[in-house]
Structure formats: structure tokens, C-alpha cells
Amino acid sequence: MAKPQDDNARLMAGTLAADPAADTEVMRAPGLPEPIGALVPAAFARMRARHRHEEKPIPLPWPTLNAPLSGGLWPGLHVLVGNTAAGKTQWCLQVAIEAAQAGTPVLYIALEAGDVEFVARCLGLLAGMPWSPLYHGRTDGLETLIATHGEALAALPLHVQLAPPHGWDYNDLPEAVAALRATYPETTPGARPVLVVLDFLQIVGGPAHEDLRERIGRAAYTGRGVARTHNAAVLVASSTARTSYSTLTGKSETGKPEKAERLGEGNPARFVGLGKESGEVEYSADTVLVLTQEPWTDNTPPAGGTVCHLALAKVRAGHPDWVELRFDGRRFTEPASARGGTLRV
């Protein structure tokens, strides 16, 4: 048997290929990640699909907010921070209802609301009325409202996870989102986004050995993981740390107006990190939205509702910005004079 020739022998014999490495495969060292070339084809395909508007984000109910977000919520982790009673649940639910009405599958993890409250909130949004009279049975014309909106509400692709008696464990999130995606599959990656809402972060459950900060962090990173795996926009509501309450209301700790806060002005990035026990989560999120409210001057809500300034404190694929909204206790709307929402990418 002839002895195999090495490349030097082939060179001397004139049989060495023009490119000796043409048929070889680059070996990776154990533990070395794939080179960028392994990511390029799929990434380019997604970029082209977005360029052709075949893949779109989940639009939000407010056009001036969609603009700085390049159309709405893209796949990733989005954190909404706000004080207690600032309207975080109504904001998230309004996003969820309008997304579901447009055909986007939604998984809403409601860790505070019971079944009657949750349905009453949804019916109130569809009917354009406060939800509490529906909840307490103090609504005239209830049967008419149910006849008008009940069938449409029941038909929405809105799946609801209510908190069990001992709390909902964030470790159940991957299975729940996988089931959502299996129910609503995509023909191509990015063709059908899904929305997941976790309301809210500070009361999520987890293993008993984890403290609050660790549990919150792991829950948020689990959300970020399922967003990447299943092409989901994960929206997480987070309470403000009590030491930051005055910052988000334009008041000093004594309750007096604090003009120095300049709500709606200045660099909104200064509001990153105000969430209770969730500062590092916000720094790792794709988007951080902070809901601020101007104080009432005479304890009476202004006409059209409380003036709210939504700080786009962090936009990973864009720039911080401000959007002005109004909240009348039922829903958030844009005032006729709304400013902000300048698309800058």
C-alpha cells in the first residue's frame, strides 16, 4: 500500500490543489460559539422581511408612541414602570385588547385581578366606560352592553393566566409561551408576532429560596429568553420604588409641586432604574417606558383626564423620547396637541 502523501509531497509531485483548504472544514475549539457566518443568513432574511413590511411590530394604541418605537413593540423585553394607581394595568390591558382585536395572539398573566375583575376591565375598555360599576353590578343597561360587546370579547385571541392561590411561578412562563406559539404558529420567522403581558413583576412567584430581587431578576430574564425563542413581545409592568414616587409625579416628598423634575422635558433616560427591586432588569431590557403624572393643582382632575408623560427612557434600537397622554381612569388617549413621537433611528 502506497504511503499517503502530505501536502509537501503533493506540491513536489505537482498534484497539490490550487486551494488546499477548499475542501476542509474549520474546526471549532470545544466551547467556542459559532462564527458570525452561522448567524448571517437568518438575520439577513429577517432584515429583508422587515424591509418589505412582511414582518411588523405590534402597534400600540397611540400613534405618537409608535413612531419613536419604529412602529410598536418588536420582539424583546419591554418594561413599563409606574407608581401605584398610575394606571399601569389599564395601560397594559388597553395594549393587549387592541392587539387582540387586530388579530395578534395575546397571553395576559394577571397576577392581581380575579376572573370577574379581569373580564369587567376588558368589557369596560370595549364599551368605553369605567370597569368598577360593571364589577359591582351598578351599571344600567348591563344586558345591552353584554349583548353588544360580549361575543366580540369572547372571540378575542386573548389567553388569560390568573394567579393561583399560592402564586404563579415564573418558571411556568416558557411552557405557557411555547403553548401559545404552538397554537398560533408562524409560516416564516417573524410573520406572526405574539404579545405576552406580565402584570406585574413584583408579585411574581418563584422558588422559595430566592429573595425578592433575585426572583424579579430571574423572572424578567426568563421573559427575555422566551421573547427571543418564540418571537414574542414581552411587556412587563413594574412598580416604582417608594423612594422614587415623587420623581414620577413632579412632586416633592412633602407633596408640593416640584418644577425641577420637568416632566415631559429633558433627557428621559434619567428615569431608568426607578422600578422597585428591578433596576438591573431595566438596564438589560430592550425598552423601558416610565409612566409619569403631573400633579393636580386643586385636587380636581383636569378636563380630559390626568396629564401623563410617558418617558421612553430606554429604546435599545432607537433614542429616548417623550410622549404625552391623558388618563381619565378608564383609558389612555392622546391629546389633540400631543407632541413627541419623532421617529429617530
DOMARVO-444900 format. One line per field, with one value per residue (C-alpha): x, y, z negated; residue number from 0. Coordinates in nm, 4 decimals. Each point is the difference from the previous one (the first is absolute). Last residue first. Example, Ala and Ser with C-alpha at 12.3 -4.5 7.8 and 13.67 -1.06 7.14 Angstrom:
2
c1: [1.3670	-0.1370];
c2: [-0.1060	-0.3440];
c3: [-0.7140	-0.0660];
torse: [1	0];
***
This chain:
345
c1: [-3.3260	-0.1994	-0.3752	-0.1420	-0.2694	-0.0145	-0.2923	-0.3643	-0.2077	-0.3188	0.0612	0.0912	-0.2108	0.0425	-0.3010	-0.2457	0.1345	0.0009	0.3628	0.1516	0.3184	0.3186	0.2909	0.3658	0.3131	0.3040	0.1684	-0.0188	0.0756	0.0567	-0.2726	0.0472	-0.1760	-0.2929	-0.1596	-0.3775	-0.1341	-0.3424	-0.2474	-0.2911	-0.3288	-0.1729	-0.0902	0.2464	-0.0364	-0.0930	0.2287	0.0644	0.3272	-0.0116	0.3493	0.1498	0.0213	0.2913	-0.0068	0.3486	0.0608	0.3190	0.0740	0.2397	0.0504	0.3457	0.0182	-0.3597	0.0724	0.2977	-0.2332	-0.2696	-0.0296	-0.2737	0.0257	0.1831	0.2997	-0.0447	-0.1668	0.3081	-0.0304	-0.2889	0.2479	-0.1708	-0.3685	-0.3264	0.0197	0.2338	0.1059	0.1101	-0.3603	-0.0645	-0.3611	-0.0462	-0.0760	0.2563	0.2116	0.0272	-0.2421	0.0457	-0.1914	0.2653	0.2842	-0.2171	-0.0518	0.3711	0.0687	-0.3052	0.1625	-0.2205	-0.2097	0.0751	-0.2198	0.1632	-0.0689	0.1459	-0.0048	0.0348	0.2098	-0.0148	0.3583	0.1023	-0.3014	0.0162	0.3484	-0.0936	-0.2868	0.2319	0.2310	-0.2856	-0.0984	0.3625	0.0445	-0.3242	0.0785	0.3513	-0.1282	-0.2786	0.2120	0.0333	-0.0071	-0.3766	0.0195	-0.2072	-0.3055	-0.0702	-0.1217	0.2584	-0.0216	-0.3637	-0.1888	0.1990	-0.1209	0.0948	-0.0637	0.0398	0.1606	-0.1162	0.2319	0.3148	0.1532	-0.1941	-0.3347	-0.0453	-0.1959	-0.2951	-0.0895	0.3624	0.1055	-0.2408	0.1115	0.3642	-0.1029	-0.1573	0.2904	0.2568	-0.2039	-0.0451	0.3370	-0.1479	-0.2016	-0.3545	-0.1074	-0.1311	-0.3703	0.0426	0.0613	-0.2149	0.1435	-0.2093	0.0067	-0.1140	-0.0652	-0.3276	-0.3252	-0.1368	0.0358	-0.1804	-0.2871	-0.0334	0.0115	-0.3536	-0.1988	0.2076	-0.0451	-0.3737	-0.0237	0.1772	-0.2366	0.0478	0.3294	0.0310	0.0872	0.3199	0.2369	-0.1868	-0.0017	0.3800	0.0800	-0.0382	-0.1449	0.1137	-0.1986	0.3023	0.2140	-0.2722	-0.0473	0.3717	0.0038	-0.3139	0.1567	0.3073	-0.2023	-0.2264	0.2933	0.2142	0.2563	0.3401	0.2284	-0.1508	0.2215	-0.1361	0.0916	-0.0904	-0.0365	-0.0009	-0.3197	-0.0538	-0.2545	0.2647	0.2438	-0.2692	-0.0847	0.3633	0.1049	-0.3072	0.0794	0.3537	-0.1129	-0.2893	0.2382	0.2562	-0.2603	0.1977	-0.1757	0.3355	0.2856	0.1269	0.2515	-0.0810	0.2709	0.0401	0.1883	0.0469	-0.1776	-0.1001	-0.2578	-0.1269	0.0724	0.3589	-0.0273	0.0396	-0.3037	-0.2225	-0.0317	-0.1407	-0.2368	-0.1574	-0.1828	0.3255	0.1045	0.1441	0.3122	0.0045	0.1431	-0.1126	0.0672	0.2419	0.2857	-0.1091	0.0147	0.3408	0.1365	-0.1410	0.1671	0.3280	-0.0116	-0.0707	0.2893	0.2494	-0.0117	0.2311	0.2361	0.0427	0.2114	-0.1683	0.0916	0.3253	-0.0689	0.2280	0.2278	-0.1621	0.1220	-0.0012	-0.1120	0.2366	-0.0916	0.1461	0.2965	0.2526	-0.1028	0.1735	-0.0007	0.3364	0.0745	0.3282	0.2067	0.2054	-0.3237	-0.1640	0.2970	-0.0269	-0.3759	0.0449	0.0002	-0.1572	0.2494	-0.0795	-0.1334];
c2: [5.5821	0.3126	-0.0013	0.3010	-0.1270	0.3164	0.2364	-0.0486	0.3129	-0.1927	-0.1980	-0.3658	-0.2463	-0.2347	-0.1902	-0.0241	0.2141	0.3104	-0.0353	0.2470	-0.0574	0.1874	-0.1849	0.0637	-0.1370	-0.2209	-0.1168	-0.3098	-0.3716	-0.0398	0.2474	0.1171	0.2700	0.0207	0.2287	-0.0008	0.3313	-0.0047	0.2843	-0.1274	-0.0020	0.1907	0.2900	0.0157	-0.2313	0.1901	0.0029	0.3713	0.0064	-0.3610	-0.1463	-0.0930	-0.3723	-0.2209	-0.3404	-0.1318	-0.2113	-0.2078	-0.1802	-0.2805	-0.0877	-0.0535	0.3331	-0.0424	-0.3396	0.1502	0.2447	-0.2520	-0.0027	0.2634	0.1717	0.3330	-0.1254	0.2000	0.3370	0.2065	-0.1362	0.2433	0.2795	0.3338	0.0720	-0.1909	0.0316	0.2840	-0.1446	0.3469	0.1081	-0.1768	0.0526	-0.0474	-0.3462	0.0101	-0.2589	0.2435	-0.0282	-0.0471	-0.3241	-0.2463	0.1452	0.0140	-0.3744	-0.0835	-0.0893	-0.2220	-0.2131	0.0081	-0.3008	-0.2060	-0.1079	-0.2427	-0.0061	-0.2977	0.0399	-0.3521	-0.1589	-0.3393	-0.0580	0.3629	0.1110	-0.3207	0.0986	0.3588	-0.1224	-0.2390	0.2968	0.1896	-0.2875	-0.0595	0.3634	0.0176	-0.3206	0.1164	0.3328	-0.1597	-0.2684	-0.3439	-0.3108	-0.0446	-0.0559	0.2480	0.2235	0.3280	0.2756	0.2678	-0.0558	0.0850	-0.0535	-0.2150	0.0615	-0.2291	0.1135	-0.2233	0.0797	-0.1714	0.0144	0.0422	-0.3336	-0.1489	-0.1792	0.0861	-0.2114	0.1192	-0.2936	-0.1157	0.3590	0.0220	-0.3419	0.1116	0.3162	-0.2037	-0.2451	0.2801	0.1895	-0.2805	0.0809	0.3407	-0.1741	0.1278	0.0470	-0.2246	0.0498	-0.0161	0.3251	0.0417	-0.0954	0.1487	-0.0810	0.2701	-0.1076	0.1988	-0.1896	0.0456	0.3763	0.0153	-0.2075	0.2126	0.3434	0.0931	-0.2688	0.0492	0.3762	-0.0393	-0.2404	0.2493	0.2827	0.1835	-0.0830	-0.0377	-0.3716	0.0507	-0.1192	0.1833	0.3147	-0.0483	-0.0302	0.3622	0.0515	-0.0162	-0.3136	-0.2007	0.1323	-0.0657	-0.3534	-0.0692	0.1420	-0.1956	-0.3192	0.0491	0.0931	-0.3042	-0.2406	0.1326	0.2744	0.0193	-0.2443	0.0482	-0.1842	0.1102	-0.2212	0.1739	-0.1201	0.2979	0.0178	0.3777	-0.0316	-0.1926	0.2913	0.2466	-0.2067	-0.0546	0.3647	0.1108	-0.2672	0.1274	0.3607	-0.1007	-0.2054	0.2805	0.2649	0.2191	-0.1661	-0.1160	0.1807	-0.0920	-0.2047	-0.1724	-0.2468	-0.1355	-0.3246	-0.1015	-0.0505	0.3406	0.2129	0.2878	0.1611	0.1180	0.0492	0.3773	-0.0041	-0.2431	0.2375	0.2857	-0.2491	-0.1084	-0.3354	-0.1997	-0.1857	-0.3516	0.0064	-0.0928	-0.2797	-0.0041	0.3724	-0.0513	0.1468	-0.2143	-0.3139	0.1046	0.0493	-0.3389	-0.1741	0.1783	-0.1306	-0.3565	0.0010	0.1848	-0.2038	-0.2870	0.2468	0.1706	-0.2911	-0.2650	0.0050	-0.1538	-0.2565	-0.2621	0.1615	0.0438	-0.1939	0.1765	-0.2456	-0.0866	-0.0301	0.3304	-0.0097	-0.1199	0.2749	-0.0582	-0.3727	-0.1735	-0.2516	0.1472	-0.2856	0.2361	0.1727	-0.3369	-0.0992	0.3236	-0.0445	-0.3450	-0.3135	-0.3205	-0.2934	-0.2374	-0.3395];
c3: [-1.4304	-0.0785	0.0538	-0.1790	-0.2363	-0.2002	-0.0130	-0.0788	0.0648	0.0710	-0.3160	0.0389	-0.1946	-0.2940	-0.1231	-0.2869	-0.2834	0.2198	0.1080	0.2456	0.2018	0.0930	0.1596	-0.0863	0.1680	-0.0509	0.3223	0.2175	0.0085	-0.3757	-0.0901	-0.3574	-0.1966	0.2358	-0.2532	0.0113	-0.1195	-0.1534	-0.0383	-0.2048	0.1861	0.2771	-0.2232	-0.2887	-0.2971	-0.3173	-0.3031	0.0593	0.1968	0.1101	0.0261	0.3404	0.0499	0.1093	0.1721	0.0712	0.3085	0.0112	0.3268	0.0892	-0.3644	-0.1558	-0.1853	-0.1083	-0.1528	-0.1839	-0.1744	-0.0824	-0.3792	0.0248	0.3368	0.0190	0.2019	0.3194	-0.0631	0.0898	0.3547	0.0491	0.0832	-0.0467	0.0119	-0.0485	-0.3743	-0.0900	-0.3380	-0.1117	-0.0005	-0.3290	-0.0960	-0.3764	-0.1347	-0.2812	0.1816	0.2879	0.2843	0.3755	-0.0180	0.1163	-0.2060	-0.3106	0.0060	0.0330	-0.3648	0.0132	0.2726	0.3036	0.0869	0.3100	0.2906	0.2431	0.3744	0.1877	0.3786	0.1307	0.2742	-0.1753	-0.1114	-0.0258	-0.1985	-0.2044	-0.1190	-0.0824	-0.2123	-0.1824	-0.0529	-0.1610	-0.2269	-0.1009	-0.0973	-0.1922	-0.1892	-0.0874	-0.1279	-0.2019	-0.1666	0.1523	-0.2233	0.0385	0.3735	0.2018	-0.0081	0.1778	-0.2283	0.0895	0.3758	0.0691	0.2178	0.2436	0.3557	0.2895	0.3572	0.3041	0.3337	0.3178	0.3011	-0.2079	0.0939	0.2938	0.0051	-0.3653	-0.2467	-0.2132	-0.2251	-0.0146	-0.0763	-0.2923	-0.1267	0.0128	-0.1853	-0.2807	-0.0189	-0.0197	-0.2648	-0.2528	-0.1588	-0.0887	-0.2708	-0.0529	-0.3596	-0.2741	0.0706	0.3814	0.1907	0.3081	0.3388	0.2787	0.3702	0.2409	0.3585	-0.0224	0.0575	-0.3537	0.0248	0.3356	-0.1377	-0.3112	0.1634	0.1033	-0.1805	-0.3140	0.0163	0.0566	-0.2910	-0.2243	0.0896	-0.3257	-0.1671	-0.3780	-0.0070	-0.1995	0.2752	0.2737	-0.2140	-0.0468	0.3725	0.0984	0.3507	0.3618	0.0823	0.1167	-0.2837	-0.2560	0.1305	-0.0472	-0.3529	-0.0897	0.1378	-0.2197	-0.3057	0.0332	0.0467	-0.2829	0.0483	-0.1688	0.1847	0.3439	0.2489	0.3380	0.2951	0.3246	0.3594	0.2407	0.2071	0.0051	-0.2832	-0.1944	0.0347	-0.1052	-0.3065	-0.1015	0.0297	-0.1959	-0.2566	-0.0429	-0.0448	-0.2260	-0.2131	-0.0220	-0.0892	-0.2401	-0.2948	-0.1470	0.1714	0.3450	0.1957	0.3297	0.1051	0.3541	0.0647	0.3627	0.3296	0.1412	-0.1807	0.2118	0.3363	-0.0259	-0.3779	0.0447	0.2336	-0.1885	-0.2951	0.2087	0.1635	-0.3328	-0.0160	0.0288	0.3132	-0.0277	0.2151	0.3698	0.2106	0.3621	0.0127	0.2934	-0.2071	-0.2935	0.2140	0.1349	-0.3507	-0.1055	0.2953	-0.0738	-0.3573	0.1154	0.2463	-0.2272	-0.3191	0.1025	0.1627	-0.3359	-0.1196	-0.2182	-0.3665	-0.1321	-0.2723	0.1466	0.2593	0.3366	0.3009	0.3348	0.2643	0.2845	0.3655	0.1173	-0.2407	0.2598	0.2407	0.3354	-0.0755	-0.0492	0.2739	0.1259	-0.1471	-0.2211	-0.1143	-0.0676	-0.2147	-0.1993	-0.0400	-0.1553	0.2039	-0.1268	0.0100	0.2798	-0.1034];
torse: [344	343	342	341	340	339	338	337	336	335	334	333	332	331	330	329	328	327	326	325	324	323	322	321	320	319	318	317	316	315	314	313	312	311	310	309	308	307	306	305	304	303	302	301	300	299	298	297	296	295	294	293	292	291	290	289	288	287	286	285	284	283	282	281	280	279	278	277	276	275	274	273	272	271	270	269	268	267	266	265	264	263	262	261	260	259	258	257	256	255	254	253	252	251	250	249	248	247	246	245	244	243	242	241	240	239	238	237	236	235	234	233	232	231	230	229	228	227	226	225	224	223	222	221	220	219	218	217	216	215	214	213	212	211	210	209	208	207	206	205	204	203	202	201	200	199	198	197	196	195	194	193	192	191	190	189	188	187	186	185	184	183	182	181	180	179	178	177	176	175	174	173	172	171	170	169	168	167	166	165	164	163	162	161	160	159	158	157	156	155	154	153	152	151	150	149	148	147	146	145	144	143	142	141	140	139	138	137	136	135	134	133	132	131	130	129	128	127	126	125	124	123	122	121	120	119	118	117	116	115	114	113	112	111	110	109	108	107	106	105	104	103	102	101	100	99	98	97	96	95	94	93	92	91	90	89	88	87	86	85	84	83	82	81	80	79	78	77	76	75	74	73	72	71	70	69	68	67	66	65	64	63	62	61	60	59	58	57	56	55	54	53	52	51	50	49	48	47	46	45	44	43	42	41	40	39	38	37	36	35	34	33	32	31	30	29	28	27	26	25	24	23	22	21	20	19	18	17	16	15	14	13	12	11	10	9	8	7	6	5	4	3	2	1	0];
***
